Amino acid sequence: MRTVFAMLFAAALLEGCGPTCQTSCRRVFAPEECDIRVPGVPDWTDMYDDCMDECENALAHPGELGNYDPDERPTGGESVTLENERQAGAWMNCVEETSCERLNDGYCPGGSN
């Protein structure tokens, strides 16, 4: 009986897990996912690695969202860098909920894209 309860509890915990840096970066850059390309970077794994570095670095720093809005496209060619855990969390949620077409149009900025 304890084993069954433990298995149900573990399944409930796993079901509640949200996106991670790994799943988000993979969704954006992997060829079998959204396959977003960054000019001048020929290999998607380089973009993935940069994304992981940016996301994990942001998660290591507490902070507020500030002016970051993942649902708004940057204008004027500005680049967006995730600076803290709140921004990284908002970015990961945005990537999970946004179509590849919208990601390619510049929505959910950050993660080195």
Order of alpha helices (4+ residues) and beta strands (2+ residues): alpha-alpha-alpha-alpha-alpha
